[in-house]
Structures are given as C-alpha cells and as structure tokens.
Amino acid sequence: MTQARPHTQAEEWSQGWTLVLASAVGFSFFSVLLSAVGLFMGPLNREFGWDKSLLSAGPAIATGVTALFSPFYGALIDRLGSRRLALPGIVITMAGTAMFGLALGIVVAGTAIA
C-alpha cells in the first residue's frame, strides 16, 4: 500500500520535515571533519613542523571532491537510499578524523604521510 502524496506545500512539509532534519544533521558531519582538522593544525605544526598550507591541503581536497561528486552521490542516494550510504559514510568520516592520531610526521613531495 502506497502513501498518498501531499497536495500542498504545508502538507508536504508536515509529512517530510523529519527528512529535512535528518539531512541537515547528516550534512553537518562533513563540517565536523573540517572543524576537527583546524583543531589539529597547531599540535601537528608543533610536533612535526608542518606548515598550515600543507595541513590545509586535506580539507581543500575534500571540499573539491565533495563539490565534484555530489551530483553522482545524489543519484546513488536515489538508487540505494540515504540510510545505506549515510551510516557507513559517518563511520568512515569519523575514522578518517581519528586517523590523525596515527600521523608519523613524514612529508613526501609536499604531502604528509600518516
């Protein structure tokens, strides 16, 4: 049995506000990653001597990749569903942030190697 489609914007909002909230919370996790990188800049600079331009390369690359692949990711969400992609994505993002703790301080050709 299918759910009836809303006829007005108010009906659509009353039925779909939870989707908007979940989307906003999910998207905020990307900003958590960018904010966390900023917190690591000072300690990584002191520990390894990395300059801020090197440390800023990671978030810049992540932002560029996000901008380029967002339309494709949106199509994948339409095909597979947001839950199947969002939950693993959150885990991967948090694991990537936590991996800063494993950095060794090696820089090769201007790129830091963890």
N, C-alpha and C positions, 0 to 999 in steps of 0.2 A: 504494500500500500504506500503510495507516494504522498508526501506532504503538499498541501495546497500552496501555490506561490502567492506571495503578498501582492496586493493591488496598489498600495500607496507607499510612499517613502516612509511614512510613520510605521506602517505595518512591517515593512522590510527591516527597519531599524529595531523594532521591538522583538523581532524574531532573530536578528543576526548580530546584536550588539556583543554577544559573547565571542563571536568570531573576530570582531574588530579588536576586542580587548586581548584575546589570545595572540593575535598577530602583532599587536603593539609590544606585548611582553616578549614574544619570541624575537622580534627585531631588535629589542633593547639589548639582547645578549651580545650582538655584534659590537655595540658601543661599549659594553663591559670589557671586551677584549682590547679595544683601542685605549680605554682608560687605564687598564692594567699595564699596558706597555709603557705608558707615561710614568707610572709608579716605579717601574723597573729601571728607568733611564739613569737616575742618579746612582743607585747601587752598582749597576753594570759599568758605568763610567768609572767609578772609584775602583772597582775590583779588577776590571780588565783594560781600562783605558780607552774604551770605545767612545768615539765622539757621537754627538747627537744626530748627525746626518746618517751615520751607519745604523744607529738604533731606530731612526725614523723610517728607514727603508722598508721594514717589515709591515708596519701599518699602511704605508703608501702602496705597497704591492697588494695587500689585502683589499684596500679600498678600490684599486683599479680592477682587480679580478672580480670583485663584487659588482662593480658597475658594468663590466663586460658580460658577465654570465647571468645576471639577474633575469633577463628575459627567458633564457633557457631553463633556469631553475624554476621560474614561474610555470613554464609549460610542463616541467617534470612534476611539480606540485599538482597541477590539474590532472595529470595522468595517474600518479601514485597516491595522492592525498598528502595533506600537510603533516599529519601526525607521523607518517612513515619516514618523512625526511627531517622534520624539526627535532624530534627527540634524539636521534643519532647526531644531528648537527650540533646540538647543545653540548653533548658529551665530548665531541671532537674539539669544539671551541675551548671548552674548559680544560681539556687535556693539553691542548696546544699552549694555553696560557701557563699551565703548571710546568710545562717542559722548560720554561726559563730557568727553573731551579737546577737543571742539568747542564747549563751552559759551561763550556770549558774555557772560553776566552780566546779561541783560535780564530784569526781572521785571515781568509784566503781571498786574494783579489778583491778586497773591499767588502767581502761578505763574511759575516760571523758564522762560525760553525759551532753548533751546540754539542 
